[in-house]
Amino acid sequence: MAEPSTPPPENKFRQMMEKLRQEAPSSFWFLYRFELICGLLMLIGIITSFFHRQVGGAFVGFSLGFGFYSKIKAFLMTILDYIAVEGLFPPLMLMGTALFLLITLPTFIVFLILGFGVRLLVRNLPKRLS
């Protein structure tokens, strides 16, 4: 009896890569890639903060800035409306709180801003660089 022939390994690899290319846009990992990156950075930051507080704060801050990009941007766009409605005192209190956090948690706040900036740059890049 003749044994069924198996395709060579390179053909299997090509078939597998072609299948991944076709499924990638609809796969869970592709659709939620930013959320997965943020969650991984948050987990690394929490674990690292037990040993090195500043490094852990940097990871957590970056993941928050990167993950909550749209919420932070929406909040920053409504500050002028908030000043017009509430007056000058409540926004000054918020700015004072932000300054206090910057003084007490500098690494966290700086990396939160950096994560927001990176997400802004990623959002504004062309979809395909080919």
N, C-alpha and C positions, 0 to 999 in steps of 0.2 A: 504494500500500500504506500502510496506517495504521501509524504507529510506536507500539510499545507504550508506554503511559504509565508514567512512573516516579512513585512516591509523592513527595509534597513532603518537603523535608528535615526538617521538624518531626516528621512521622510516622516517618521513619527513626530519628530521635533517640529518640522515645518507645518504639519497638519495641526499640531497642538497650538503653535503660535498663530496660525490663521484663525483657528477657532477662538482664541483669546482676543484677537483683534476685532472679530465680529461681535463678541459678547461684551467687550469692555465698556462701551458707552451705557449699557443698560445694567451693568453689574452693581451690586450694593457697594462694593469697595470704591468703585469709580464715582458713583453718585454722591457719596458721603465722604470724600477724601479729605476735605478741609476739617470736618468735624472729627474724623478719626485722627488726624494730625494733632488737632487741639487737645483731644482727650489723651493721646499718648504723651504730649508735652506736659499736660497737667499731672498725669500720673508720675512721670519722671520727676517733676518739680516737687510734688508732695513727698515722694520717697527721699529725694535729695535734701529736702529741707530739714530732715531729721539730723543730717550730718553736717551740711553746709547751708546755713540759713539764707545767705545772699544768693547763692547759686540756685537754690530751690525757688526763691522768690523771683529770680529772673525767668526761670522756666514757666512758673505759674503766671506771671505778668504777661509774658509773651503770648502764652496760649489764650489768655483772656482778651488781649488786644486783637489777636488774630481771629479769635472765634466770635467776638461780639462786635465786629467791624460795623455791620449795618446799624446796630443799636446805638453805638457810640456816635456814628456819623449823623444819625437822625437826631440824637440829643444835641450835638453841637450845632445843627442847623436850626434848632428851636430856641436857642439861648436868647437871641434878640427878641423873639416874641415873648419869652418868659420875662425879660426885663420890662418890656412894654406893659405887660399885664400886672405883674407883681410889684413893680417898682425896683429900685436899685438895691435895697437892703438884702433880700433873700439871695440874689445871685452873688453878692459880695460874701455872704456867709458860705455859700458853696465853694467859692474861690478860696476862702480861708481854710476850709476843710481840705480842699485839694492841696493847698500849700503845706498844711500840717502833714498830710499823708506823704508828700514829696520829701519832707524833712525826716520823718520817722521811717519810712520805707522807700528809700531812694531807688534801690535796684528794682523793686517790684514796679514802681511807677514808670521808671525810665523804660523798662522792657515792655510794659503795657503799651506805652506810646510807640515803641519800636515795632511791636507786633501789629498795631493798627497801621503804621506806615508801610510795613511789608505787605499786608493784605491790600492796602490801597494801591501799591505798585503792581501786585499780582492781578488785581481786578482790572487795572488799566492796560495791561499787556495785551497784545493781540492774541486771539484764541489759538492760532497755530502760527508757529514761527518757521514754517517750511517754505 
